[in-house]
Amino acid sequence: MMPLDAQTPIVRPSAPSIETVYIVPSSHWDFSFIRTPEDEQAAMKPHLDSVLAACARDTGFRWTIESVWQLEAWLERTPDQAKVREMKERIASGQIEVSASWGSMHTEFQGTEELNRLDDEGKRLAGELGLNGDMAMENDVPGFSLRLPQVLARSGVRYLVNGSNTFVGGGTSISPRVAPFFWASPDGSRVLTWTTRGGNGGYTEGLTDYYLDPQALDPYSHTPFYPKEWKGLSDDEIMERGVRKLLAHYTDAGYQGRTIAVLFMHDGIGPEYEEELLQDVRRWNSQGRLPHLRVATPHEYFHSFTDQELAAIPTYTGDWSGLWSESKTNSPAMSADARYIQEAFPIAEEAASLARWNGSSQAYPENALHQTLINLMRYDEHNGAGNGGWPKVLTEAEVNRSNLEYATYVRSARTNAEQVLDQFLPDLVTTRTDRTSKRYVTVSNLRSWPQTDLVHVDVPPGSFTVRDSVSNEVVPTQRERPDVLSFLAKDVPALGYKTYTLERSNSDGGKTTLDSMGHAENERYAIDVNETTGTILRILDKKTSQDLFAEHIPEVTRSGGNGTPTTMVKIVHQKGSVEDSITVLRSDSWWPKTVISLPRGMDEIRVEEVLDRAQMPEVAHGENSERYTIRFPFTVGNDVQKWIDDGIGFYPMPQKSLPGARLDGVVPRFVIALAQTGTKVSQTLLFAQQESFFLTSAKQNGDIKVLALIKGDTGETKDHGVVTFKTFEPGYPTQYSFHFRISNELGAFDPVAAYQFGRSEIVPLQARLLPAHTAPKTMWGSYLSISDRNVVMDDLRLQDAGCTKCYLLRLQEIAGKETTTSVSTPGRAFTAVQTDITGTSAQHPVDLSRVHLSPYETLTLQVRATQ
């Protein structure tokens, strides 16, 4: 069935009135909300023990474990194998269903490979506990990246359940008129999606909106959920009114199906809520009331549809990210680390795997890499951030401990990823003894496309000439510091390396000049800065004679004060053979520095903005949090198409957004492209961000506003009332650096070039000075290459520690083109089998010389070395 356009009206055949309401009980657990992350995991032991006890008391009891992390936390604390067998039996009987998803995630914030692993832990537990694995539940979060259906479907998931909390907007307006609906990714993968939404949480609807258990009490206020004016009514009357409200919610929207479902959940509740519900439901049904109420699992609801009904359900393709990841700007340093890890951990896996291909004897760091992913998931879960806590929920000590635990997860994950990279990079290049006085620098490229970029290498004292060992050309150099030499490494092979020779020189190579001039340029761009105020007067594209900025900027503003600070300014202009840069220094300012760099030999502009939280005004309790925004008002015409980097390519905004989706912001993976087609010359302005991620929507086509920080300083604790916290990011510095890259590409929008542009700086080319008297056996090489530029490698990892020749290779088509590509592994032979995205279900053999990918397909292959 072809996906419907977001605005296509739906015509459905007439159907009988609603006959059955499926009530799905569960409990919602943020990874931290009512407890710290570690305490929340510990709470899973008594919670799921009580669920098992309820199953034993009543065979009609049904329960859905919302997230895999909850079951994993219980298993870690359950040494009693009889209890584990009991859990397995209840799952097999259908009394308990387990979501395949690790947690309720900020999917628009997650890294591409991280999201690809969303169901890996669930698949592992499927083998241990017999999980069905065909249903995923994502609650509280009011929307998701359009990547999600492909990840779920290629993991064996057929059904998605979502309760959207819309207290700040979000969700999709498709439901309740169409419920469920098929939601598809651009590759055509789809999942049958049941979503409900509401300002009380969405997932809480059975309790908070429809009062299906009149005796239930709010776990926070300990008062009934139904309206106060209903006090004195019988339980049957309250339940009758609630059910009628539920039916009206659907029928008034035009729903015509015979069944509906309702989530019966709240934060951290136990099975006693359902045990009361079962009594109410049985009394309702015994009295012959309609519709029939049935306490069920999602599996039972989805399997109630006939083949004819399923064939009539429409399919939608589009993004509906709820944009709750905005909350992660409360802790921008932790979020910056998370974004680095999202790219670094799969690259660390690739480095370890390629090193083993190259004969490394080091053990594959499976445990370290797995823990890196789990710690990243913990932060990227929908409550992951440093903050002051929800009012009156945590104590002051718990707020501080929660923030420390999140900071520890992220710092530990970054350390692990960096250590693996450092450990295996030397093994990527086979070396030989060299008796000359030459020193060699190897530049490794762990991306699946050739790269050209600046590299920085630690060198001994003295003057040096750098020579390209392949072309034998002398390469311009620049001294960043006395012990660091920079140069432009050109055309470093994909998933390979290139060598440069470091030769002693009598010339003072790499020297830079310093002055206070407000002008800098490279071959493509020129910048002029006001030497008194530090304001950018213009950034000129010399090829098009176009000023890229519509106003004198960039500017950084705070929402709660005087906007951009006025302060003493110092200009430092540094000119060298590798790049020309201007640094604007502002004394005693929360915006202390701006650096604008123009690398030579590259058609791009680099901007660094530094903010200092310690210099920012304190935000008093009761005041709105202050939003610090970095603004880039680009000069573009009226006829502009925005293309959003979603990790698997680009989608047009707002055309590929589901009905009702939030459009007041966007979270590109790295790049937003502004394609101009109405001008005399077609061109696309590329804007890439590294540490920041949230862009607020602007009325002007080219006005990009980066939300760098939401600053609050207080929290209302349940023991000490309002507390001003010293920090929400324990152990992190108060200064934040935000890096951006800008390029004005001539011609039609090229998604491949845009994709590559956004990723080169996150984990850059790796330059390493070899020890003295050591040289590479060959001056350049590539371990794996892909023939088509629109196909990239997302990941390469050892699949099984017990099989040193077995790997998972993940490919991604990024341009929306059906492609047959060739994967080459020089000097090595591999057999390949296509598998599901988790690597657990082999499908059919694949010839690596002819690998077929559909548009935007994520393809996972099991590859095994045969020699």
ABEGO torsion letter per residue (X at the ends): XBBBBAABBBBBBBBBBBABBBBBBBBBBBABAABBAAAAAAAAAAAAAAAAAAAAABAABBBBBABAAAAAAAAAABABAAAAAAAAAAAAAGABBBBABABBBBAAABBAAAAAAAAAAAAAAAAAAGBAGABBBBBGBAEBBAAAAAAAAAAGBABBBBBBBAAAEEEBAAOAABOBBBBBBAAGBBBBBBBBBEAAGGAAAAAAAAGABAABBBAAAGBBABBAAABGBBAAAAAAAAAAAAAAAAAAAGBABABBBBBBBBBGBBAAAAAAAAAAAAAAAAAGBOBBBBBBBAAAAAAABBAAAAAABBBBBEBABAGAAAAAAABAAAAAAAAAAAAAAAAAAAAAAAAAAAGBABBBBAAAAAAAAAAAAAAABAABEBBAEBBGABBAAAAAAAAAAAAAAAAAAAAAAAAAAAAAAAAABBBBBBABABBBBBBBBABABBBBBBBBBBBBBEBBBBBBAAAGBBBBBBBABAABBBBBBBGBBBGBBBBBBBBBBABBBGBBBBBABABBBBAABBBBBBAAAGBBABBBBAAAGBBABABBOBBBBBAABAEBBBBBBBBBBBBBAABBBBBBBBBGBABABBBBBBBBGBBBBBBBBBBBAAABBBBBBGBBBBBBBBBBBBBBBABBBBBBBAGAEBBBOAABBBBGBBAABBBBAABBBBBBAABABBBBBBBBBAABABBBBBABAABBBBBABBBBABBBBAAAEBBBBABABBGBBABBBBBBBBBBBBEBBBAAAAAAAAAAAABBBBBBBBBBGBBBABABBBABBBABAABBBABBBBABAABAABBBBBBBBAAGBBBBBBBBBBGBBBBBBBBBAAGABBABBBBAABBBBBBGBBBBBBBBBAX
